[in-house]
Amino acid sequence: MAFDQFKETIVEADTDARSYLKYSESYLELKVFKILMRLVTIFFQTALVGSMLLLALFVMSIAVSYALGQVLGNTWYGFAIVSAFFMLLALLMYALRKKINKPIISFFSIYYFDRS
């Protein structure tokens, strides 16, 4: 009699454990999907806005180059000055790349480790 009751308790515990693992796996899949979708949408929104800003910067740099060229009396000088400015900016960003990575990692870790 006691053995049958013990056996039923073991079977119930096994069923409960399997159910818990099944639901935990489903929850984990949903959590990973939520995190991935949040990161993907942030990436695409950033890429879209960034590409528009890049296009605007490109057109504005041509306008500034042409205006500087008119002021200096030679259009080539204007384009050379703007190009040198962008090269210096690129070198500065390369030199500070590790300091630039830190805020990016912090930003994405908020979404990855979000507990809600």
C-alpha positions in Angstrom: 0.0 0.0 0.0 2.7 2.5 1.0 4.7 1.4 -2.0 1.8 2.2 -4.4 1.4 5.6 -2.9 5.1 6.3 -3.2 5.0 5.1 -6.8 2.2 7.5 -7.6 4.1 10.4 -5.9 7.1 9.6 -8.0 5.0 9.5 -11.2 3.4 12.9 -10.3 6.8 14.4 -9.6 8.1 13.2 -12.9 5.0 14.6 -14.7 5.4 17.9 -13.0 9.1 18.1 -13.8 8.6 17.3 -17.4 5.8 19.9 -17.6 8.0 22.5 -15.9 10.9 21.8 -18.4 8.5 22.0 -21.4 7.1 25.4 -20.3 10.6 26.7 -19.4 11.8 25.8 -22.8 8.8 27.7 -24.4 9.5 30.7 -22.2 13.1 30.7 -23.2 12.3 30.6 -26.9 9.9 33.5 -26.5 12.5 35.5 -24.5 15.2 34.9 -27.1 12.8 35.9 -29.9 11.8 39.1 -28.0 15.5 40.0 -27.6 16.4 39.2 -31.1 13.5 41.2 -32.6 14.2 44.2 -30.4 17.9 44.1 -31.6 16.9 43.6 -35.2 14.5 46.5 -35.2 17.0 48.8 -33.5 19.6 47.8 -36.1 17.3 48.5 -39.1 16.0 51.7 -37.6 19.5 52.9 -37.0 20.6 51.8 -40.5 17.7 53.6 -42.1 18.2 56.9 -40.2 21.9 56.6 -40.6 21.7 56.2 -44.3 19.5 59.2 -44.7 21.9 61.3 -42.5 24.8 60.0 -44.6 23.1 61.1 -47.8 22.3 64.5 -46.3 26.0 64.8 -45.2 27.2 63.9 -48.6 25.1 66.5 -50.3 26.0 69.1 -47.7 29.7 68.4 -48.1 29.5 68.9 -51.8 27.7 72.3 -51.2 30.3 73.3 -48.6 33.2 72.2 -50.9 31.8 74.2 -53.8 31.2 77.3 -51.6 34.7 77.1 -50.2 36.1 76.8 -53.7 34.2 79.9 -54.7 35.6 81.8 -51.8 39.2 80.6 -52.4 38.9 81.2 -56.1 39.5 77.5 -57.0 36.9 74.8 -56.7 39.5 72.1 -56.2 40.8 73.8 -53.0 37.3 73.6 -51.5 37.0 69.9 -52.2 40.5 69.3 -50.9 39.8 71.0 -47.6 36.5 69.2 -47.1 38.2 65.9 -48.0 41.0 66.5 -45.5 38.5 67.3 -42.8 36.8 64.0 -43.4 40.1 62.1 -43.4 41.0 63.8 -40.0 37.6 62.9 -38.6 38.1 59.3 -39.7 41.5 59.1 -38.1 40.1 60.5 -34.9 37.3 57.9 -34.9 39.8 55.2 -35.5 42.0 56.4 -32.6 38.9 56.5 -30.3 37.3 53.3 -31.5 37.6 51.5 -28.1 35.9 54.4 -26.3 33.2 54.5 -29.0 32.5 50.7 -28.5 31.8 51.0 -24.8 28.5 53.0 -25.0 27.4 50.8 -27.9 27.9 47.7 -25.9 26.2 49.3 -22.9 23.2 50.3 -25.0 22.6 46.8 -26.4 23.3 45.0 -23.1 20.2 46.8 -21.7 18.0 45.1 -24.2 19.8 41.7 -24.0 19.7 41.5 -20.2 16.3 43.1 -19.8 14.5 41.0 -17.1 10.9 41.8 -18.1 
